[in-house]
Amino acid sequence: MPSAVLADAQNHKASQLFKILGDPTRLHLLYLIANETRSRLCCVDLSESLNISAPTVTHHMKKLEAVNLVFRRKHGKWTFYEVNRTEFNKINKLVNTL
């Protein structure tokens, strides 16, 4: 595959990622999860931290899941989120190369 095509594919992926992270609420949610000492937060914790509804948290978290930035785990009726450190570190590396 020519390097120009690969670069275009990488640029498209980066563009999609930055589009997702361009929303202040999603960025704040990711920040909260990435800096959580317990390694994961439930939807209720996130909802209360940002003073937004649980359905709104779920909406934004689905977007972050779509680009593999977070993992979702169900435990009974509770939904917990944790950051995908591998993808999170890739973003840090990408940002540092810009």
Order of alpha helices (4+ residues) and beta strands (2+ residues): alpha-alpha-beta-alpha-alpha-beta-beta-alpha
